[in-house]
Amino acid sequence: VYGDTIVCPGTSSHYHVDCIPGTSYTWNATPANSYDSIVANVCDLTVYWNANYTGPVTITVNYGNVLTGNGCGAGCSGSGTVTVDVLPVFSITGPDTLCPNSATNIPFASINNALANWTLQGPPPSYTTILNNVTVGTLNTYIWNAGPGTYTVTATVVGSGVYCNTSATKTVVVLPSIPAPNLQGPDTVCKSQPYTYYVIPNTPNVTYIWNVVGGTYTGSGTSIIVTWNNTGPYSISVTQKLTNNPFCMSPATTIPVNFYPTPPVLAITIGAGGSCMFSTIQYSTALVSNAIYSWTITPNPGGNGSIISGGNSNVVNITWNVAGNATLTLVRTTCIAETLSIPITINAVPAVPVINNPLPQCNPATFTRSEEHTSELQ
């Protein structure tokens, strides 16, 4: 009887004997629970092995030839046997998907921790052999840093006669790197005030992990609101993480946070020139980087003065229109709003002098000038 003598559960095997014309064949396999079915075809037999059976099996074929000849008398008959070992399948387990530049998250292992030599082959198109005939311990400490793609892990059994196969293979997919989040928000802030920070998504199927140092926050997902404490240090960072296994994480994006410096005392400097009607005077205050400025004149509208330029800057030019009293007010808004008002007296323009001559003039006329001098001799 010809055929495999070592087979795996759940597979099929083919057996045959020499076909002799005029001969009948009867096949049998024992024990009966070793197979799901057998299909006999004269001098051939196909056995479909039970996936749950391991152990020895005897395959027997009985034959008989009804023809006379060759000293067989009324005919020839006999039997043939073969012993088949249904052995366990050698298999390996390990991760299906891994993160780039990471160690193995689920250790590779062989069935029953069978001793084996392990080989790791890189992804196409190069299929570079990365590890060759190493122990499973060495494989499990490998850092998967050869780039994304499909890797092949093969384990070859040391020794024989225990398993029906000599090696097992598993593919592992290494995912591409996840980019750092695109974090947006202010890096200079006011104490105890809320600020919004948000992520512009650049990767699907991720969650966001926020970390705030020196403040508290509300919200989740792509946007949070942070209120910064009065003392530091201060920073905000966010990392994105895959929602499915193997839960790869991106590098963190961090924004260091600083407070606006305390602005100088609010003061107004008056430019050259007097506050006279129709004169244009420049008024200024210190320039602060984050400040918003607003200048106003009261009473107005009353025609007292007109802001010519700079009504929302630290330097304003004002033309005074009407004599009298007015108030110039500056509001400077930084982390807080501050107000300073100064009184302005607008002086009237002096009257133009007029020369009067009470005597009538004739044309032509002659005027005589006489002088009288008095002196005292001593």
C-alpha positions as CSV (number, residue, x, y, z in Angstrom):
1,V,0.0,0.0,0.0
2,Y,1.5,3.3,-1.1
3,G,0.7,6.7,0.6
4,D,1.6,9.1,3.4
5,T,2.4,7.6,6.7
6,I,2.5,10.9,8.6
7,V,-0.6,13.1,8.2
8,C,-2.3,16.1,9.8
9,P,-5.8,16.1,11.3
10,G,-8.4,17.8,9.1
11,T,-6.5,17.0,5.9
12,S,-7.0,14.3,3.2
13,S,-4.6,11.6,2.0
14,H,-4.4,9.3,-1.0
15,Y,-3.5,5.6,-0.9
16,H,-3.2,3.0,-3.7
17,V,-2.1,-0.4,-4.7
18,D,-1.0,-1.9,-8.0
19,C,-4.1,-2.4,-10.1
20,I,-4.4,-5.9,-11.4
21,P,-7.1,-6.7,-14.0
22,G,-9.9,-8.9,-12.8
23,T,-9.1,-8.1,-9.1
24,S,-11.6,-6.7,-6.6
25,Y,-10.4,-4.5,-3.7
26,T,-12.0,-3.8,-0.3
27,W,-10.6,-0.9,1.8
28,N,-10.9,-0.3,5.5
29,A,-9.4,2.1,8.0
30,T,-9.3,1.7,11.8
31,P,-10.2,3.2,14.2
32,A,-13.4,4.5,12.6
33,N,-13.2,7.8,14.5
34,S,-9.9,8.7,12.9
35,Y,-11.6,9.9,9.7
36,D,-14.7,11.7,8.5
37,S,-15.1,9.6,5.4
38,I,-13.2,7.3,3.0
39,V,-13.7,7.1,-0.7
40,A,-12.6,3.9,-2.4
41,N,-12.2,3.6,-6.1
42,V,-11.0,0.1,-7.0
43,C,-7.3,0.2,-6.3
44,D,-7.3,3.8,-4.9
45,L,-8.5,5.2,-1.5
46,T,-8.9,8.7,-0.3
47,V,-9.2,9.4,3.4
48,Y,-10.6,12.6,4.9
49,W,-9.1,12.8,8.4
50,N,-11.0,13.9,11.4
51,A,-9.8,17.3,12.6
52,N,-10.0,16.2,16.2
53,Y,-8.2,12.9,16.0
54,T,-4.5,12.1,16.6
55,G,-2.9,8.7,16.9
56,P,-2.1,5.6,14.8
57,V,-4.4,4.4,12.0
58,T,-4.3,1.1,10.2
59,I,-5.3,1.1,6.5
60,T,-6.1,-2.4,5.1
61,V,-7.0,-3.4,1.6
62,N,-8.2,-7.0,0.8
63,Y,-8.0,-8.1,-2.8
64,G,-9.2,-11.1,-4.7
65,N,-8.6,-12.2,-8.3
66,V,-11.1,-14.6,-9.8
67,L,-8.9,-15.5,-12.7
68,T,-7.0,-18.8,-12.8
69,G,-3.3,-18.8,-13.3
70,N,0.1,-18.4,-11.9
71,G,-0.4,-21.4,-9.6
72,C,-3.3,-19.7,-7.8
73,G,-5.7,-22.5,-8.4
74,A,-9.2,-21.1,-8.5
75,G,-7.9,-17.6,-7.9
76,C,-5.5,-15.4,-6.0
77,S,-6.4,-13.2,-2.9
78,G,-4.6,-11.4,-0.1
79,S,-4.4,-8.2,1.8
80,G,-2.1,-5.3,2.3
81,T,-1.7,-2.8,5.3
82,V,-0.1,0.4,6.1
83,T,0.2,2.2,9.4
84,V,-0.4,5.9,9.4
85,D,0.4,8.3,12.2
86,V,-2.0,11.2,12.5
87,L,0.2,13.8,14.4
88,P,-0.7,17.2,15.9
89,V,-0.3,20.2,13.7
90,F,2.7,22.4,14.6
91,S,1.4,26.0,14.7
92,I,2.5,29.4,16.0
93,T,0.6,32.4,17.4
94,G,1.4,36.1,17.6
95,P,0.2,39.5,16.7
96,D,-1.6,40.2,13.4
97,T,-0.9,43.9,13.4
98,L,1.8,46.0,15.0
99,C,2.7,49.6,15.4
100,P,5.9,51.0,13.8
101,N,9.0,51.3,15.8
102,S,7.5,49.2,18.7
103,A,8.2,45.9,20.3
104,T,5.8,42.9,19.9
105,N,2.6,43.6,21.9
106,I,1.5,39.9,21.8
107,P,4.5,37.5,22.2
108,F,5.0,35.0,19.5
109,A,4.8,31.4,20.7
110,S,4.7,27.8,19.3
111,I,2.2,25.2,20.2
112,N,3.1,23.6,23.5
113,N,6.1,25.9,23.5
114,A,7.8,23.5,21.1
115,L,11.4,24.2,20.5
116,A,11.8,25.9,17.1
117,N,14.1,28.1,15.1
118,W,12.5,31.4,14.0
119,T,13.0,33.5,10.9
120,L,11.7,37.0,10.2
121,Q,11.4,38.2,6.6
122,G,10.8,41.9,5.7
123,P,8.0,43.2,3.5
124,P,8.1,43.3,-0.3
125,P,9.6,44.1,-2.6
126,S,12.9,43.3,-1.0
127,Y,11.8,40.5,1.4
128,T,15.0,41.0,3.3
129,T,15.8,38.4,6.0
130,I,15.9,40.4,9.2
131,L,16.3,37.6,11.7
132,N,17.4,34.0,10.8
133,N,17.2,30.9,13.0
134,V,16.8,32.8,16.3
135,T,15.0,31.9,19.5
136,V,11.5,33.0,20.1
137,G,12.8,35.2,22.9
138,T,15.0,37.1,20.4
139,L,12.1,37.5,18.1
140,N,9.9,38.9,20.8
141,T,12.4,41.6,21.7
142,Y,12.8,42.8,18.1
143,I,11.8,46.5,17.4
144,W,9.7,46.6,14.3
145,N,11.5,49.6,12.7
146,A,12.1,48.4,9.1
147,G,9.1,50.3,7.8
148,P,5.4,49.6,7.2
149,G,4.3,46.5,5.2
150,T,3.6,42.8,5.5
151,Y,6.2,40.7,7.3
152,T,6.5,36.9,7.3
153,V,7.4,35.0,10.5
154,T,8.4,31.3,10.1
155,A,9.1,28.8,12.8
156,T,10.8,25.4,12.0
157,V,10.5,22.6,14.5
158,V,13.6,21.2,16.1
159,G,13.4,17.4,16.0
160,S,10.9,15.1,14.2
161,G,8.2,12.6,14.9
162,V,6.1,14.9,17.1
163,Y,4.2,17.0,14.6
164,C,2.8,16.3,11.2
165,N,4.4,19.4,9.7
166,T,7.9,20.7,10.1
167,S,7.3,24.5,10.0
168,A,4.6,27.1,10.4
169,T,4.2,30.6,9.0
170,K,2.4,33.7,10.1
171,T,2.1,37.2,8.5
172,V,2.3,40.4,10.5
173,V,1.3,43.8,9.2
174,V,3.2,46.8,10.5
175,L,1.2,50.0,10.1
176,P,2.4,53.3,8.8
177,S,3.4,55.9,11.4
178,I,0.7,58.2,12.8
179,P,1.6,61.9,12.3
180,A,1.6,64.3,15.2
181,P,-1.6,66.2,15.7
182,N,-2.1,69.6,14.2
183,L,-2.7,71.5,17.5
184,Q,-3.9,75.1,17.3
185,G,-4.3,77.7,20.1
186,P,-2.6,80.7,21.8
187,D,0.8,80.4,23.3
188,T,0.6,83.7,25.3
189,V,-2.4,84.1,27.6
190,C,-3.9,85.9,30.5
191,K,-4.2,84.3,33.9
192,S,-7.6,82.9,35.0
193,Q,-9.1,83.4,31.6
194,P,-10.5,80.6,29.3
195,Y,-8.9,79.8,26.0
196,T,-9.9,77.3,23.3
197,Y,-7.4,74.8,21.9
198,Y,-8.3,72.5,19.0
199,V,-6.9,69.9,16.7
200,I,-7.2,70.0,12.9
201,P,-7.7,66.2,12.1
202,N,-5.1,64.6,9.9
203,T,-5.7,60.9,10.6
204,P,-9.0,58.9,10.6
205,N,-10.1,56.5,13.4
206,V,-8.3,58.1,16.3
207,T,-9.0,59.5,19.7
208,Y,-7.2,62.4,21.3
209,I,-5.4,62.3,24.6
210,W,-5.0,65.8,26.1
211,N,-2.5,66.8,28.8
212,V,-2.6,70.3,30.4
213,V,0.0,71.5,32.9
214,G,-0.7,74.5,35.0
215,G,-4.5,74.7,34.2
216,T,-7.8,72.9,34.1
217,Y,-9.8,72.1,31.0
218,T,-13.3,71.0,29.9
219,G,-14.2,69.2,26.8
220,S,-12.8,66.3,24.8
221,G,-12.3,65.1,21.3
222,T,-10.9,67.7,18.9
223,S,-11.4,70.8,21.1
224,I,-11.1,71.8,24.7
225,I,-11.3,75.0,26.8
226,V,-8.4,75.7,29.2
227,T,-8.4,78.0,32.1
228,W,-4.8,78.7,33.2
229,N,-3.8,78.9,36.9
230,N,-2.0,81.8,38.5
231,T,1.2,79.9,38.9
232,G,3.1,77.8,36.4
233,P,4.8,76.1,34.6
234,Y,2.3,75.9,31.8
235,S,2.0,73.8,28.7
236,I,-0.6,71.9,26.7
237,S,-0.1,68.8,24.6
238,V,-2.2,66.3,22.6
239,T,-1.5,62.8,21.2
240,Q,-3.7,60.8,18.8
241,K,-4.3,57.1,19.3
242,L,-5.9,54.5,17.0
243,T,-9.3,53.4,18.2
244,N,-8.6,49.8,17.1
245,N,-5.9,47.2,17.9
246,P,-2.9,47.7,18.0
247,F,-3.8,51.2,19.3
248,C,-0.8,52.9,17.9
249,M,0.0,56.4,19.2
250,S,1.4,59.4,17.5
251,P,4.1,61.7,18.8
252,A,2.7,64.4,21.0
253,T,2.3,68.0,19.9
254,T,3.1,70.5,22.6
255,I,2.5,74.2,23.0
256,P,4.6,75.9,25.8
257,V,2.4,78.6,27.3
258,N,3.4,82.0,28.7
259,F,1.6,84.9,30.4
260,Y,1.4,88.4,29.0
261,P,3.8,90.6,31.0
262,T,2.3,93.2,33.4
263,P,1.9,96.4,31.4
264,P,3.2,99.7,32.6
265,V,1.0,102.1,34.5
266,L,-1.5,103.7,32.2
267,A,-0.5,107.2,31.4
268,I,-1.1,109.8,28.7
269,T,1.7,112.0,27.2
270,I,0.6,115.3,25.7
271,G,2.5,116.4,22.6
272,A,3.9,119.8,21.8
273,G,1.6,122.8,21.3
274,G,-1.1,124.3,23.3
275,S,-4.8,123.2,23.3
276,C,-6.1,126.1,21.3
277,M,-9.0,126.1,19.0
278,F,-8.2,124.7,15.5
279,S,-4.9,123.3,16.7
280,T,-4.0,119.6,16.3
281,I,-2.3,117.9,19.3
282,Q,-0.8,114.5,19.6
283,Y,-1.5,112.3,22.6
284,S,0.2,109.0,23.3
285,T,0.6,106.1,25.7
286,A,3.1,103.3,26.0
287,L,2.8,100.6,23.3
288,V,1.9,97.2,24.8
289,S,2.0,94.2,22.5
290,N,-1.4,92.6,23.3
291,A,-3.3,95.8,24.1
292,I,-6.4,97.2,22.4
293,Y,-6.7,101.0,22.6
294,S,-9.8,103.2,22.4
295,W,-9.8,107.0,22.6
296,T,-12.9,109.1,23.2
297,I,-13.7,112.8,23.7
298,T,-16.5,114.1,25.9
299,P,-18.7,116.0,25.6
300,N,-19.0,114.7,22.0
301,P,-20.9,115.1,19.8
302,G,-20.6,118.7,20.9
303,G,-18.0,119.7,18.5
304,N,-15.3,120.0,21.1
305,G,-12.7,118.0,19.2
306,S,-12.3,115.6,16.3
307,I,-10.0,112.4,16.3
308,I,-8.0,112.8,13.1
309,S,-6.1,109.5,13.3
310,G,-5.1,106.7,15.7
311,G,-8.4,106.3,17.6
312,N,-7.5,102.6,18.1
313,S,-3.8,102.8,18.6
314,N,-1.4,104.1,21.2
315,V,-1.0,107.4,19.4
316,V,-3.9,109.7,18.6
317,N,-4.1,113.0,16.8
318,I,-6.9,115.4,17.8
319,T,-8.0,118.7,16.4
320,W,-9.8,120.9,18.9
321,N,-12.8,122.8,17.5
322,V,-14.5,124.8,20.2
323,A,-13.2,126.7,23.2
324,G,-14.1,125.3,26.5
325,N,-13.6,122.3,28.6
326,A,-13.4,118.6,27.4
327,T,-12.4,115.3,28.7
328,L,-10.0,112.9,26.8
329,T,-10.5,109.2,27.8
330,L,-8.3,106.2,27.0
331,V,-9.3,102.6,27.5
332,R,-6.5,100.1,27.3
333,T,-7.5,96.5,27.3
334,T,-4.9,93.8,27.9
335,C,-5.7,91.0,30.3
336,I,-7.9,93.6,32.1
337,A,-9.5,96.8,30.9
338,E,-8.0,100.0,32.3
339,T,-9.4,103.6,31.9
340,L,-7.7,106.9,32.3
341,S,-9.3,110.3,31.7
342,I,-7.6,113.8,31.6
343,P,-9.3,117.2,31.5
344,I,-8.6,119.4,28.5
345,T,-9.0,123.2,28.4
346,I,-9.4,124.5,24.8
347,N,-8.4,128.1,24.7
348,A,-10.0,130.6,22.3
349,V,-7.9,132.1,19.6
350,P,-7.0,135.8,20.6
351,A,-8.9,138.5,18.7
352,V,-7.1,140.2,15.7
353,P,-6.1,143.8,16.8
354,V,-7.9,146.6,15.0
355,I,-6.3,150.1,14.4
356,N,-8.8,153.0,14.6
357,N,-8.2,156.7,13.3
358,P,-10.9,159.0,14.6
359,L,-9.9,162.0,12.5
360,P,-11.3,162.6,9.1
361,Q,-8.9,162.3,6.2
362,C,-8.9,164.6,3.2
363,N,-7.3,163.8,0.0
364,P,-5.0,165.5,-0.6
365,A,-4.3,166.5,2.9
366,T,-1.3,167.8,4.7
367,F,-0.6,167.0,8.3
368,T,1.7,169.1,10.4
369,R,3.4,167.7,13.4
370,S,4.6,169.9,16.1
371,E,6.5,169.1,19.2
372,E,7.0,171.1,22.4
373,H,10.0,170.5,24.5
374,T,10.4,171.9,27.9
375,S,13.7,171.9,29.7
376,E,14.9,173.2,33.0
377,L,18.4,174.7,33.3
378,Q,20.2,174.2,36.5
